[in-house]
Amino acid sequence: MMIFTLLTGVLMVFMIAYMIRHLIFTYQALFAKPKQFLSSHRRIAGIYTPKVSILIPAHNEQYVIGKLLERMTELTYPKDKLEVIVIDDGSTDATGEIADSYAEKYSYIKVIHRPGGGEGKPTALNEGVKFATGEIILTFDADYYPQLDIVEKLVAPFVDPEVGAVQGRVTVLNEEESIVSKIVTLERIGGYRIDQQARDELILIPQYGGTVGGFRKEALEKVGGWDPTMLTEDTDLTIKLILHGYQIRYVNEAESYEEAVTSWRAYWNQRYRWAKGHMQCAIKHLKNVFKAEHLSLYEKIELTLLLCIYFMPVMVLVAWIIGVGAYLSHETVFFTTNLCRYYFFVLSVFTYSTIGNFAPFFEVGSGAYMDERKRLLWLLPALSFAFFIMVFCCTKALIDLILTKNKMHRWTHTIHNGNGYNHINGKNGRLFNGGGRLIL
């Protein structure tokens, strides 16, 4: 009985912690003034122009790599201070040939072929950075389509020598393709328009997301590059940079557009990798986060909640089991009999409303409002189904992580078919969202 009550209390504490966290983030994004003078970056953009290397890891991306490389040739950043490096990572399709055709036309585009590649993105990036000569390294996944002036926007915060990494905003390109891509759109809105923006304004810790962002090459070398044993190399790199004393900034105005997954199987596979990778990072870094003397208490709390975000659905499953057991056995749990009686209902509501990256109502709804995306709001109830999937996806990820005896974990490649580019309007490369609003 004591263990039962203690476990119940721990679960409730974590639920409430995430609820408070995201209420603060939403309030900050909607009403509060930022604690940092962010407009200075907008003034610096285009003036501060260090040498930049863009890394594009690509494994069997023949349907999207051409569009991205064409976009690279249209970027407004000075070409004499720009190099684009494509890492053809063991592709068996036409990815390498398409990349080579651009390298032949443009001197600032280079291609690295890894015939025996395919081990995963971290390994490909580690190979690519060996050939990078830029002071700043930016990364884009092959299915992304950035704004023309995105390099200027992402580079501007690096004028501060304490900034080690910068993250831009990811927006879904193929929103109208399926119900899954619409759900991903909502998740992206909540994650970037609210979470990342609020963390930056509150001087907490935005997360480098592995694409549409970059870092100092010097900082990358200090932390030992990307860890090929980590499935979420971006989260791992974020924590390593923070532990080495660097700041990470978020630039909401720097947008790039992705081809989101469109099927539930692809959604599961992608989220499974994210969940397992985050859990790896939590196991690897939490102890060092607690011990870091240069981090404030608030930063340590935020990093802990960030690293544990994919453990929360597992806790939810445990809470459901405890709730059903308490209801059926009429056990008195946590303060009062009445709370026990309605425990399953109350905890379910708390859970759905407070889990960080899984699009809680108050966060996604606020983000959609701020983005003027009212047409998406009708889809909010569908997020409960996505969360239900995540409960079992994360539970499987944790079980597999425990059972995996070696440190190498299988990297699952997300297949892109290029359908997202149907939303590009003509040669000017302008994009329209589902509501017809010009966004580029």
N, C-alpha and C positions, 0 to 999 in steps of 0.2 A: 504493500500500500504506500509506503514512504517513497519507494523508487518510482512508483506510478505517478504520485503527486509531484515529485521533483522533476520528472521528465516533462510532465504537463506544464509546469512553471517555466522550464527552460524554453520550451517551444513557444509559449506565449510571449516571453521576453524577446525572442528573435522576431516574431511577427510584429510586435509593437515597434521594435527598433527599425525595421524596414518601413513601417508605416510612417513613423516620424521622419525618417530620412527623406522619403519621397514627397511628403507634404512640404517639407522645407524646400526641396528642389523646385516643386511646382510653384510655391509662393514666390521664391526668388525669381523664377523665370517670368512670372506674370506681373509682379508688383514691385519688387525691391530693386534698388539701384546697385549696380555691381561695385564690389570693393576695389576693383582695379580700373585704371583709366584705359579702357580698351580702344578708344577711338584713335589712339596714337598709332596703332598698327595700320589702320586704314591710310593714315598720312604717309607712313613709311613705305607702304607697298608701291613698288615700282622705282623707288629711290635706292633702297638697299638691295644690291644685286650681286650676291656672291656667286661663285661657280657652283652649279647644281647638277647632280647626277640623278637621273630617274631610272629606277630599277623596275622591270616588268617581268616577273616570273611567269612562265607559260608552259603548261603541259596539255597538249591536245586542245588548243584553243583556236582552231582554224576559222571558226565562224565569227569570232569577235576580235582577234588580234589586229586585223587589217584596219578596222574602224578606229581602234585606239591609236595605232601608229599614225594614221592619217591625222587624227586630232593632235598628236604630238607635233606634227609639222605646222599646225595652225596656231600653236601657243604663242602668246605675245611676249614671252620672256626672251631677252636677247639671245639669239642662237649661238653667239660666240662665247656665252657663259652657260651653255646648256649641253648636256650629253644624255642620250637615251640608250640604256643597255637592256636588251631583251635576253632573258635566259631561257633558251629553248631546252626545257628540262625533260629529255627523253621522249619527246613527242613522236607519235607514230603516224600522224596525219600531216597536213600541209602547213602546219604552224611555222616550222623552220624556213620553208621556202618563201612564205609570205613575208616573214621578218627580213630575210635576206634581200628581197626585192626592194624594201625600203632602205636598207643599209647601203645598197648600191646607188640609190638616188640622193641620199642625204648623208653628209659626212659626219654629222653629230649623232647618228643612229648606229649602234653597234649590236652585233648578235653573238652570243656565246652558245655553242651547241654542246649539250651534255648527252651523248648517245646512251649512256648507261644510267641516266637520271631517273626521275620519277619517285625519289624517296620522300619528297614533300617540299613544301614552300621554304622552310628554314634553311635546308641544305642548298637549294637553288639560290637563295639570297646571299648566303655566305660565299658562294662561288662568284656571284655577280659583283659583290662589293670589292673583291680583289682588283677588279678592273676599273673601279670608279675613281675619278680624279677630282670630283667636286668636294667642296667644303661641307655642303649640305646634301644629304641623300634623301630623295623622295621615293615612295613606292606606290605603284598602282597595280591592282589585279587586272588581268587581261580583259575582263568583261566590263571595265569601267570607262566612262566617257566624261572627262572633266571640263570645267569652264575654261574659256580661253585664257583668262588671267589668273588661273588658280595657283600657278607657281609663285607669282608676286605675293599673293595673299598668304600662302603657306610659309614663305620665306621670311616675311616681315617680322614675326616675333623673335626670330633668331638674332636680331640686333642686340637683344639682351643676352650677354654671355652666360647667364645662369640657366637659360632655356636649353634643354637637351633634346626635346622632341615636341612636335606640333601635330595636331590632328585636325583635319577638316571634316566637313559634314557629308554623310552618305545619304543619297536620295534614290528611291527606286525608279528605274527607267520603264519597266514593263508592268506597271501597276495594274493595268486593265486586263492582263492576260488570264488570270485565274483568281479564285477566292484566296488561294494561298499567297499569291503575290500581293493582294490587297492587305492581308493580315501582316505580311512582312513590312509593307509600307507603314502601317500603323505602329509597328514595333520600332521601326527606324525613326519615326517622328518623335515618339516618346523618348527613345534612347539618346538622340542627338539634340533635338530642339529643347528638351527639358533637362535631361540628366547631364549631358556633357556641358551644355551652356551654363547650368547652375553651378556645377563643380568648378568651372573656370572662374566664374564671377565671385564665388565664395572663397577663392584661393584654396580650394581643396585640390583634388588630383584628377584632372581629366585623363581618360585612357587613350593611349595610342592604339589604334585599331588595326594596324597591319596594312592598311591601304588608305589612300587619300590623306597621306601624312608623311612625316619625315623626321630626321634627326641629324645631329652633327655627326660627321664621320668620326671625329675625335672621340666623342662620347661613346659611339658604338664600339670602338676599339677598346676603350677603357673597361667596358662591361663584358667584353669577350664575344661580341657578336650574337647571332641567333643560336639558340640551343636546339639542335636537331632532334632531341628527345622529347621536346615539348610540342603538343598538338596546337596550343595557342601561343605561338611564338611572340605575338604582339603583346599579350598580357604579361608574359615573362619578361619581355624587354622593358615594358612600362615599369614594373617593379624594380628591376635592376637599375634603371636610370634614377628612380626615386631614391633608392638605397645608396646610390653614389652621389647624392646631393643635387641632382639636376631638377629643374622644373619642367612641367609639361603643360602646354597651352592648347586651347581649343579655339578654332576660328570658324564660327558658324557661317560666315559669308563665303567661305571656300567650299563650294559644293562640287561633288562628282556624282555621276549617276550610274547605278549598278543594274545588272540583270539579275533580279531576285529569283529564287527557286519558285517553281510553279506547281509542284506536286507535293503531296504529304510525305511520300517516301524521301524525296530530296530534302524536304524540311527536316525530317527526322535525322537523316544522315549528317546534315550540316550542324544541327543543334547538338547532336550526340558528340561530335568532335569538339564543339565549343565547350560543352559541359565537362567532358573528360579532361580537356586541356586546362580549363579553369581550376578543376580539382587538383590537377598536377601542380599548378602554380601555388595553390593554397598550401598544399603539403610542403612544397619547396621553400616558400617565402615567409609564411606567417610568423615563424619564430624570429626571423631577422627583422621583420616589421616591428614586432613588439620591443626588440632590443635597440632599435635605431634611436640614438640620442637626439639627432637633428630634427626628428619629426615631432610635431605637436600631438597632444592627445587626440584632437579632432581629426588630424590626418591619419593617425593610427586606427581610429575607429572607422573612418571612411574606407581605408585600404582593406581592413578586415571584412567589412560588409561587401566590398567589391569582390574580393577574392572568394568569399563564401556564397556568392549569389546563386550558384548552381547547386549548392547543397540545400538551398531552401525548398525546392520542389520535393526533395527526398524527405525533408522534415515534414512537409505537408502530408505526404503519404503516411508517415508515422502518426501524424496528428489525426488523420482520418481514421486510422485503425484504432487509436486510443479513444477517439470520440465515439465510435460505434461500440467499442467494448464497454466504455463507461455508461453509455445509454442502455445497452442491453442488460448489463449487470447491476444497474442502479447504484454504481459506486459514487460516493461523495468525493468530488475532485475539486481542488483549488477553490478554497474560500466557502462556497455555499452549495447546497443541494440544487438550487435553481440553476446555477451556472452549469453544473454537471448535466442537468436535464436538457439544457439547450446548448451544450458544449459543441456538439457536432455542427450545428447550424452556425453558431457564433464564430467558431474557428474557420469554417469554410468561407464565410463572408470576409473575415479578416485576411485570410490567405489570398483570396482572389483580388482584394483591394490593395494589397501592400507588397506584392512581390516585384522587385526592382525592374529587371529588363524584360519582363513578360507582360508589358503593356497594361498596367493598372488603369482603371477608368479615369481617375483624376489626372494622371500624367498624360496619357495619350489624348484624352479629350481636350485638355488645355493646349497641348502641342498642336493638335489639329485646328483648334480655334486660332492660335497665333499664326498658323500657316494659311489661314483662310481656306481650310479643307473641310467645309461643312458636309460635303457629300459623302465623306468617309465615316461620319459619325454613326450612321445607321449600322455599321459593321461592328461596332464595339462589342455587342453580345457574343459575337463569334470568337472573340478572344478567349472566352472561357473554355472552348474546345481546344484551342491551341495550348492553353495552359495545362489542360488535362493530359494532353500528349506529352508535355514537358515533364510532368510528374513521373511518368514511367520511363521516358527517355533518360532523364537524369539519374533515376534509380539504377537503370541498366548500366549507365556510364560508371557509376560508383562501384557497382559489383564487379564490372570488368576491370576497373582500375585496381581493385583489391586482388583480383585473381591473376592479373598480369605479373608474371615473375620477373621478366626482363624489363628494361627501361624503354625499349623501343615499342612504339605504338603505331598501328597502321593508319596511314594518312588517307582519308577518303576524299577524292577529287570531286568537286562540284562541276557537273557537265553544263556547259552553256551552248545554247543553240542559236544565239544571235537575234532572236525575235524582238528583243528590247529595242533594237535600232529602228524598228518600224515607227517609233515615236519621234524620230528625228525628222525635222521639217526642212527638207531640201538641203542645198549646199551650204546654207548659212549655219547649219548645225544647231538651230534653236529647238528647244524642247517644250512640249506642252504636257501638263499633267492631266489626270483624268477629268478635271473640271474645265479644261480648255484654257487654263491660266498660263501665260508665258512665264517660264521659270529660268530661262537662260537667254 
